[in-house]
């Protein structure tokens, strides 16, 4: 199949034919992906028998990311889904995710040019890293060691150490060169000789630790990346490290990821314990771990993937948001928000869990009839942090284009929730009347 790991090859995916017949709910369409050398045509609506392993280049190039999103839309099982991999590729978003999940990690804060030059914001940010940060005398912060990283760095690049006295001038230089840069600043914890990378497979009914290795930091360097020349060796995980790795992997929602855990010098930070998570890797290298375990790691992982139904249902792009102005006459004109949704009946049985009481299921024609006859409903979507959020709404259903229209402002919690929700996790409940 066509791959596009670097900018040396141009690749794209195009919908070259599409026909939607609403009356009998049939879809006739296909996609073609091509580059300068190959082409690959996708005709099936459901492709859960095919696995796509998306490497780091997908996150770095829009064309590649777009292709993987469309493949995911067509039912291909993707390692890893783009929306979850993008969080792991942003170190600040990852840190926030770990914080919400109660995962031990070094204290951190986001740093931007605006924060740096606002004394109140800067002091508040640095107190998130060191509670005893001295806001009056910078010299007293000299003993406070900091790790500073760009948000999308990988392979040990884009990270350096400084102390609480010198780093301010360094940040001034960085923001003078690139004012839009965002950085994450972490408290440097006392490592007990390198870190541990744990590869975890997370399926809907089980989790498996596939392999683990200890990366020994370079001499005279605080980094321990194998890509920079550090050595790697076998390691036996402690029960605490196993639980941290499994919990972190599940929190990431990625089927396969590598969790980087740094063992701490015992007693160096009683609040954190003996281990902290440094990051989650959505596209970990496999050469180093293959060498350590003495066999091809990819083969080890593939051997664990026997049934597509073990994967969590992967989100699909349900459509797009549009607004429409309706003139109701007599000077009444309102703007409505419409969320274009792929009709539920276009999904295959393999993609949606079957209803237990099949006698109570509704045909598509019955669903449309209810949508046409009712005026009120509850739209249940994903709110902040993935929590369910229900929206009682008055609506109008347009059968011609399968749209539900309802009134809304253009910004706010409702819009954010709709933007973050895909059809596979949305629910619309129609108000029913009982005597």
RAWOBEL-V361996 format. One record per residue. N is the residue number from 1. RES is the residue in one small letter. SS is DSSP state (helix for helix, strand for strand, loop for the rest). PHI is phi in whole degrees, 0 to 359 (999 if undefined). Layout:
# RAWOBEL-V361996
N:RES:SS:PHI
N:RES:SS:PHI
This chain:
# RAWOBEL-V361996
1:x:loop:999
2:x:loop:299
3:x:loop:237
4:x:loop:214
5:x:loop:282
6:x:loop:217
7:x:loop:286
8:x:loop:288
9:x:loop:238
10:x:loop:267
11:x:strand:222
12:x:strand:202
13:x:strand:232
14:x:strand:228
15:x:strand:272
16:x:strand:262
17:x:strand:203
18:x:strand:207
19:x:strand:222
20:x:strand:243
21:x:strand:251
22:x:loop:291
23:x:loop:299
24:x:loop:252
25:x:loop:62
26:x:strand:262
27:x:strand:238
28:x:strand:233
29:x:strand:202
30:x:strand:208
31:x:strand:241
32:x:strand:230
33:x:strand:251
34:x:strand:208
35:x:strand:226
36:x:loop:288
37:x:loop:239
38:x:loop:224
39:x:strand:217
40:x:strand:220
41:x:strand:256
42:x:strand:247
43:x:loop:247
44:x:loop:284
45:x:loop:281
46:x:loop:235
47:x:loop:229
48:x:loop:290
49:x:loop:271
50:x:loop:236
51:x:strand:253
52:x:strand:249
53:x:strand:260
54:x:loop:268
55:x:loop:270
56:x:loop:301
57:x:helix:301
58:x:helix:298
59:x:helix:285
60:x:helix:262
61:x:loop:230
62:x:helix:299
63:x:helix:301
64:x:helix:294
65:x:helix:298
66:x:helix:297
67:x:helix:298
68:x:helix:295
69:x:helix:299
70:x:helix:289
71:x:helix:297
72:x:helix:298
73:x:helix:298
74:x:loop:272
75:x:loop:92
76:x:loop:295
77:x:strand:278
78:x:strand:246
79:x:strand:248
80:x:loop:240
81:x:loop:308
82:x:helix:302
83:x:helix:294
84:x:helix:276
85:x:helix:296
86:x:helix:294
87:x:helix:293
88:x:helix:295
89:x:loop:277
90:x:loop:244
91:x:helix:294
92:x:helix:287
93:x:helix:298
94:x:helix:297
95:x:helix:298
96:x:helix:295
97:x:helix:299
98:x:helix:297
99:x:helix:297
100:x:helix:293
101:x:loop:272
102:x:loop:70
103:x:loop:272
104:x:loop:296
105:x:loop:203
106:x:loop:297
107:x:loop:304
108:x:strand:213
109:x:strand:204
110:x:strand:271
111:x:strand:231
112:x:loop:229
113:x:helix:298
114:x:helix:296
115:x:helix:292
116:x:helix:302
117:x:loop:262
118:x:loop:246
119:x:helix:305
120:x:helix:294
121:x:helix:294
122:x:helix:296
123:x:helix:295
124:x:helix:296
125:x:helix:295
126:x:helix:290
127:x:helix:288
128:x:helix:287
129:x:helix:273
130:x:loop:235
131:x:loop:299
132:x:loop:263
133:x:loop:301
134:x:loop:273
135:x:loop:276
136:x:loop:258
137:x:loop:239
138:x:helix:297
139:x:helix:298
140:x:helix:286
141:x:helix:264
142:x:loop:298
143:x:loop:277
144:x:loop:268
145:x:strand:278
146:x:strand:231
147:x:strand:248
148:x:strand:242
149:x:strand:226
150:x:strand:285
151:x:loop:286
152:x:loop:247
153:x:loop:287
154:x:loop:205
155:x:loop:69
156:x:loop:86
157:x:loop:271
158:x:loop:79
159:x:strand:221
160:x:strand:207
161:x:strand:251
162:x:strand:205
163:x:strand:245
164:x:loop:294
165:x:loop:266
166:x:loop:274
167:x:helix:293
168:x:helix:299
169:x:helix:294
170:x:helix:296
171:x:helix:296
172:x:helix:302
173:x:helix:295
174:x:helix:300
175:x:helix:287
176:x:helix:290
177:x:helix:280
178:x:loop:224
179:x:loop:299
180:x:loop:273
181:x:loop:297
182:x:loop:242
183:x:strand:232
184:x:strand:247
185:x:strand:247
186:x:strand:238
187:x:strand:288
188:x:loop:281
189:x:loop:267
190:x:loop:275
191:x:strand:282
192:x:loop:263
193:x:loop:78
194:x:loop:94
195:x:strand:223
196:x:strand:238
197:x:strand:256
198:x:strand:242
199:x:strand:271
200:x:strand:234
201:x:strand:255
202:x:strand:239
203:x:loop:245
204:x:loop:285
205:x:loop:232
206:x:loop:194
207:x:strand:234
208:x:strand:227
209:x:strand:276
210:x:strand:284
211:x:strand:190
212:x:strand:210
213:x:strand:213
214:x:strand:262
215:x:strand:257
216:x:strand:271
217:x:loop:296
218:x:loop:294
219:x:loop:297
220:x:loop:77
221:x:loop:229
222:x:loop:273
223:x:loop:269
224:x:loop:226
225:x:loop:282
226:x:helix:299
227:x:helix:295
228:x:helix:262
229:x:loop:110
230:x:loop:291
231:x:strand:268
232:x:strand:229
233:x:strand:214
234:x:strand:295
235:x:loop:214
236:x:loop:259
237:x:loop:286
238:x:loop:282
239:x:helix:305
240:x:helix:295
241:x:helix:294
242:x:helix:299
243:x:helix:295
244:x:helix:297
245:x:helix:297
246:x:helix:294
247:x:helix:295
248:x:helix:295
249:x:helix:298
250:x:helix:295
251:x:helix:297
252:x:helix:289
253:x:loop:66
254:x:loop:264
255:x:loop:301
256:x:strand:226
257:x:strand:207
258:x:strand:246
259:x:strand:257
260:x:strand:265
261:x:strand:247
262:x:strand:250
263:x:strand:293
264:x:strand:260
265:x:loop:301
266:x:loop:304
267:x:loop:84
268:x:loop:287
269:x:loop:212
270:x:loop:292
271:x:loop:289
272:x:loop:271
273:x:loop:99
274:x:loop:262
275:x:strand:215
276:x:strand:227
277:x:strand:269
278:x:strand:270
279:x:strand:192
280:x:strand:244
281:x:strand:254
282:x:loop:277
283:x:loop:217
284:x:loop:290
285:x:loop:294
286:x:loop:244
287:x:helix:295
288:x:helix:297
289:x:helix:290
290:x:helix:296
291:x:helix:294
292:x:helix:292
293:x:helix:274
294:x:loop:78
295:x:loop:205
296:x:loop:292
297:x:helix:296
298:x:helix:300
299:x:helix:295
300:x:helix:301
301:x:helix:291
302:x:helix:300
303:x:loop:295
304:x:loop:273
305:x:loop:257
306:x:loop:251
307:x:loop:222
308:x:helix:304
309:x:helix:290
310:x:helix:284
311:x:loop:285
312:x:loop:297
313:x:loop:301
314:x:loop:272
315:x:loop:299
316:x:loop:239
317:x:loop:284
318:x:loop:275
319:x:loop:152
320:x:loop:214
321:x:strand:260
322:x:strand:222
323:x:strand:242
324:x:strand:219
325:x:strand:261
326:x:strand:243
327:x:strand:267
328:x:strand:272
329:x:strand:86
330:x:loop:54
331:x:loop:76
332:x:strand:262
333:x:strand:225
334:x:strand:231
335:x:strand:259
336:x:strand:247
337:x:strand:266
338:x:strand:236
339:x:strand:254
340:x:strand:283
341:x:loop:241
342:x:loop:290
343:x:loop:306
344:x:helix:302
345:x:helix:286
346:x:helix:278
347:x:loop:275
348:x:loop:273
349:x:loop:297
350:x:loop:291
351:x:loop:264
352:x:loop:233
353:x:loop:297
354:x:loop:290
355:x:loop:291
356:x:loop:291
357:x:loop:262
358:x:helix:296
359:x:helix:293
360:x:helix:267
361:x:loop:289
362:x:loop:248
363:x:loop:286
364:x:helix:303
365:x:helix:296
366:x:helix:290
367:x:helix:298
368:x:helix:296
369:x:helix:298
370:x:helix:296
371:x:helix:300
372:x:helix:288
373:x:helix:274
374:x:loop:269
375:x:loop:235
376:x:strand:233
377:x:strand:196
378:x:strand:239
379:x:strand:265
380:x:strand:258
381:x:strand:226
382:x:strand:269
383:x:loop:273
384:x:helix:294
385:x:helix:61
386:x:helix:83
387:x:loop:286
388:x:strand:294
389:x:strand:220
390:x:strand:259
391:x:strand:242
392:x:strand:292
393:x:strand:220
394:x:strand:269
395:x:loop:219
396:x:strand:226
397:x:strand:259
398:x:strand:258
399:x:loop:294
400:x:loop:297
401:x:loop:241
402:x:loop:58
403:x:strand:249
404:x:strand:254
405:x:strand:254
406:x:strand:207
407:x:strand:283
408:x:loop:194
409:x:loop:288
410:x:loop:272
411:x:loop:224
412:x:loop:126
413:x:helix:301
414:x:helix:300
415:x:helix:293
416:x:helix:299
417:x:helix:294
418:x:helix:295
419:x:helix:297
420:x:loop:268
421:x:loop:246
422:x:loop:251
423:x:helix:302
424:x:helix:296
425:x:helix:232
426:x:loop:252
427:x:strand:219
428:x:strand:241
429:x:strand:253
430:x:strand:275
431:x:loop:294
432:x:loop:247
433:x:loop:251
434:x:loop:236
435:x:loop:266
